[in-house]
Amino acid sequence: MKKHILQATIAALLVAQFSCHHENIIPSNGSSQASNANAAIYSGQLNGIYERGVALDSNNYILLNLNVQAAGSYEITTSLQNGYKFTAAGKFTTAGPVQLKLHGVVTPVSEQMDSIKIATSLSHYNKIGIQVVSNLSNKIIIASGGNEFTNVWNTMAITGRGKLLWKIPGNADKATINNGMVYFSDNHSLKAVNITTGDSLWSNPALKGMYNLTYSNQVLYLTGGFTSSYSYSIFQAVDAATGKVLWSYNPNQPGYVSMGAPVVGSSLVIYQQAGMYALDKTTGSLVWSNTTNFVNGTPVLNGNILYLTGGYAQGTSAIDITTGNVIWKNSIDTYESAVLDNGKLYANAMNNVYCFDASTGKTIWSSASISDLAKSPMVSNGKVFVTTDFGFTSVYTFDANTGSPLWTNGSSFGFPDSELVAHEGMLYLGTGGSVDGYYLNNGKLVTYATFGTAMQMDYQAILAAYDTDSKLASYPTPNGEQ
């Protein structure tokens, strides 16, 4: 609660910080064009998202703060650069401070960093940097969030350009996507929704609050919440086409709720709830259980080996799913979910990021201390990305093989509130009031949806990212499908 109150009290400061973000970029190229405005420029703020091949519209403009010397007609136009420019014309009716929008026109041609110089008859302003990006329009980001004070929560889909596609009342924690449908359980029901339109295929209110779910071969496997039929969380297998329960399993562990999604192997489905349970994925019958392993996040399955992050003096371990026996276990307490990539296991442990040898559990590298390190790591393109739950530096990046620090960056508004999702060259993060996108290679912030938009929420969580062309879906942590 203290964190959320602090978020609200410094919101105005963060708005000011974001407004200055773009104008601090010093250009390396670009030129100005003579203008006849009898005014001096003393600040400028860039607005909008700039995408290769997408025509600029009314959302693309530079807001200039001017000191007009005398009333009269004006025309301010930048030179054409990378296929587009900014322009404004009209008449100043009075002298003194004036805000003016230079509207962007035409279409960016190339993906690159542009620098725009603006000139009036009295001054030159040359500090506007614009990152032109690619392929944002065909991206869909599934997010959820709301306001704990008003208790209004929604799950929604936005494009990579920040356009709202749909919004559904309810608070979801995880989602999974298959064949153009997104599946999630919120505090109202388990839902199957068309990912582009938000149209409902089916809804099962008896399975509300089953937040942890995994899709495999037309079946949804769910756990993690309380149902209307049971006092405590049970495990469910559900037909993804109809929403009907195929079978259920009750571990008889009152008071324990699963903290991660199930993982699905060739014949078994495995989940954690006060221990590990391996069930026949067709019948739901118990194959084995191991109640000595308490798992915080979603386990990682690779063949017959399951990697567990326990936390709280549980260490990190690997077990054989055919028997439930421990293969290796180290003493490093890790939290949230781990990520397996190229024979290495990555996990967060309090204030450090660890890289383990997946075959032995031995440490390959660990990072320097990061204050308020939170959530699960994300691995993509040979890099490890982690986030915090407090502070203005939101994302830290390391070389996946050596642990060498690469780039860091803050968020556009507020504190990080979600897991990271890496998807087709972009890294997405939800914060206390925004959805941010970063380039994986250099960390530049290129897309966001924040206060004052249709996506406005106090707390945001990124559940998935999807490409409507390639049909590729990405998630915050391994969603368990094998």
Helices and strands as residue ranges (DSSP letters): H 2-9, H 11-19, G 22-24, E 39-47, E 50-51, E 61-68, E 72-77, E 84-92, E 96-106, E 113-119, E 124-133, E 139-147, E 152-159, E 164-169, E 176-178, E 181-185, E 190-194, E 200-204, G 205-207, E 212-216, E 219-223, E 235-239, E 245-249, E 263-264, E 268-272, E 276-280, E 286-290, E 300-302, E 305-309, E 316-320, E 326-330, E 335-341, E 344-349, E 352-357, E 363-366, E 373-380, E 383-388, E 395-399, E 405-409, E 421-423, E 426-430, E 435-439, E 445-449, E 459-467, E 473-474
